[in-house]
């Protein structure tokens, strides 16, 4: 099962549109996971229309219309793994232990908010993934997203993709 992980798209505030590379990958994925901060409904509609399956949550910058359509926490079984999606996980210090305690029934937790790519594993085995942001790199050198494969209860080929700088 091919997965595409994104978060913090912040359209149209941080960019006018999603990068073409990312848009091209959406229909190729068996599931798209978005960890919140869409900001506008048009982006949700676009991704939902192009995705075979969308698992998504709202973020702290999402208004009432998006909050009415999206949960704070989403869960799905993909490729024999129990996935969870949430926007915020708190400070980096202690993240693994905090998330493992909050989500003891998950194998993988996808989160966003910081715009900082993250890939770690909690002592009990919970894998934590943050794809960064495809539109707002903040203090990072690149805008990013993640791809992965989920099959037979294993997560493989987890890859961080760097997007080229946007033209003004």
C-alpha positions, 0 to 999 in steps of 0.5 A, a space after each residue: 500500500 503506497 502512502 503519501 503523508 502531508 501536513 501544514 499546507 496553509 493555503 492560500 496564506 503560505 502559498 497560492 497552490 500545492 506544488 505540482 510534484 505533490 499534486 501529481 503524487 496524490 492519485 498514485 497513492 493508495 492513501 493520503 494522510 494529512 495532519 492538519 492546518 489546511 486553512 481553506 476548504 478548497 485545498 481539502 476538496 482538491 485533495 479529497 477529489 484526487 485521492 483514492 482514500 484520504 485520512 485527515 484531521 484539522 489543525 490549530 489554524 483551521 476554522 469552523 468549516 474545516 473543523 466541522 468536516 474533519 476530526 481532531 484525531 483520525 485512525 485507520 488500519 493500512 497495510 496491517 498497521 494501526 495508524 493515527 493522525 493528529 495535528 499537535 503533539 507538544 514539544 519535541 522533548 519527551 514526544 515519544 513517551 508522551 505519544 506512546 502513552 496517549 496512543 498505546 493502541 497505534 503502530 504509527 502516529 502521523 503529526 504536523 504543526 511544527 513544519 519540521 520533519 520527524 521520524 522516530 520510534 518510541 521505546 514501545 515501538 510506536 513510530 512517529 512521523 511528521 512530513 514537514 510542510 510542502 508550502 511553508 518551510 519555516 526554519 527548514 532548508 526545504 519544503 517537504 512531504 513523506 512517502 512510505 509503503 505499508 504492507 503485511 504489518 510493516 512500514 517500509 520505504 519511508 522517504 522524505 521528499 524535498 521540494 524545489 524552492 518556489 518561484 516568486 
